[in-house]
Amino acid sequence: MRKIKHTFTTVEELVAFVVKAERCSFEIKVISNHLVIDGKSLMGVMIIGIGKQVEIICYNEAFSPEQLLDYAA
């Protein structure tokens, strides 16, 4: 399990994250306060919204969560 903290700044960034997450064969969670959302669910991640810090957890030791974000693509 690998974790990173991130703040989505645009809707486009959020959608790009979910598209990349959907391609992964392992589980990805996005946590904001008490909400735990499936990282492959666009509606779920959009509930959290823009401008809030979240924790992204990838349940795969060989995969870095940064790979799901635009700045690391």
Order of alpha helices (4+ residues) and beta strands (2+ residues): beta-alpha-beta-beta-alpha-beta
